[in-house]
């Protein structure tokens, strides 16, 4: 390859690198983001911990106090696939499997009048 051809290839390579340099910052190739909404349907406020577990290891954990008959938005969870969601309400833990979509969405975690927990339904 002559010197001019090498220069053209080098310029093209640098152009490709510059053009794709910010892709991960723009969200290309990143995992999905799921908003988490605690919905307290009970007439009592509750202390709640939400954990997302992958093979038993915590990959997300947030604590909140949810007032009676209100909603509380937690920081988003970044990831997709099937995880175990462990929700602790006033010291009692409920675990459910939830399949986080590869599209951005919201998952609701409901707390009923008897403090039972429903994830995503």
C-alpha positions in Angstrom: 0.0 0.0 0.0 1.4 3.4 -0.9 1.7 6.3 1.4 -1.4 8.1 0.0 -3.6 4.9 0.4 -2.4 4.5 4.0 -3.3 8.1 4.7 -6.8 7.7 3.2 -7.4 4.5 5.3 -6.2 6.3 8.5 -8.4 9.3 7.8 -11.4 7.1 7.2 -10.7 5.1 10.5 -10.4 8.3 12.5 -13.7 9.6 11.0 -15.5 6.4 12.0 -14.1 6.6 15.6 -15.1 10.3 15.9 -18.6 9.6 14.5 -19.2 6.8 17.0 -17.4 8.2 20.0 -20.6 9.5 21.8 -22.9 6.6 21.1 -22.8 5.1 24.5 -23.6 8.5 26.0 -26.6 8.9 23.7 -28.0 5.6 24.9 -26.9 3.3 22.0 -25.9 -0.1 23.4 -27.1 0.6 26.9 -29.6 -1.4 28.8 -33.2 -0.4 29.2 -34.4 1.8 32.0 -37.5 1.0 34.0 -39.2 3.5 36.3 -40.4 2.0 39.6 -43.6 3.2 41.2 -44.7 2.2 44.7 -48.5 2.4 45.0 -49.8 2.3 48.6 -53.4 1.4 48.5 -53.5 0.9 52.3 -54.9 3.4 54.8 -51.6 3.2 56.7 -48.1 4.5 55.7 -45.4 1.8 55.3 -41.6 1.6 55.4 -40.6 -0.2 52.1 -37.4 -1.5 50.7 -37.3 -2.7 47.1 -34.5 -4.9 45.9 -33.8 -6.3 42.5 -31.8 -9.6 42.7 -29.9 -11.4 40.0 -29.0 -14.9 41.1 -29.4 -13.9 44.7 -27.1 -10.8 44.4 -28.6 -7.3 44.9 -28.3 -5.2 41.7 -30.7 -2.5 42.9 -31.9 -1.4 46.4 -34.0 1.6 47.4 -35.8 2.5 50.7 -38.8 4.7 51.0 -41.6 5.6 53.4 -44.9 5.6 51.5 -47.7 7.6 53.1 -51.2 6.2 53.2 -53.0 6.0 49.8 -50.2 7.7 47.9 -47.6 6.8 45.2 -43.9 7.1 45.5 -41.6 7.1 42.5 -38.2 5.4 43.1 -35.0 5.9 41.1 -35.1 3.9 37.8 -33.7 0.4 37.5 -31.4 -0.1 34.5 -31.5 -3.6 33.1 -33.6 -6.0 31.2 -34.4 -9.7 31.6 -35.9 -11.8 34.4 -35.0 -10.8 38.0 -36.3 -11.5 41.5 -37.9 -8.4 43.0 -37.8 -8.5 46.8 -40.2 -6.0 48.5 -40.0 -5.6 52.3 -43.0 -3.8 53.8 -42.6 -3.1 57.5 -40.1 -5.9 58.0 -42.0 -8.6 56.0 -40.4 -9.6 52.6 -42.2 -10.8 49.5 -40.3 -12.1 46.5 -41.7 -12.3 43.0 -40.1 -12.9 39.6 -40.5 -10.1 37.2 -39.4 -9.9 33.5 -38.1 -6.4 32.9 -38.8 -5.4 29.3 -36.1 -4.5 26.9 -38.1 -1.4 26.2 -38.3 1.5 28.6 -41.4 1.2 30.9 -42.7 1.5 34.4 -43.3 -1.3 36.9 -45.8 -0.7 39.6 -45.4 -2.3 43.0 -48.7 -2.3 44.8 -49.3 -2.5 48.6 -52.8 -3.7 49.5 -54.9 -3.0 52.6 -53.5 -6.1 54.3 -49.9 -5.2 53.3 -49.7 -7.8 50.6 -47.5 -6.9 47.7 -48.1 -7.2 43.9 -45.2 -6.6 41.4 -46.3 -5.4 38.0 -49.9 -6.1 38.2 
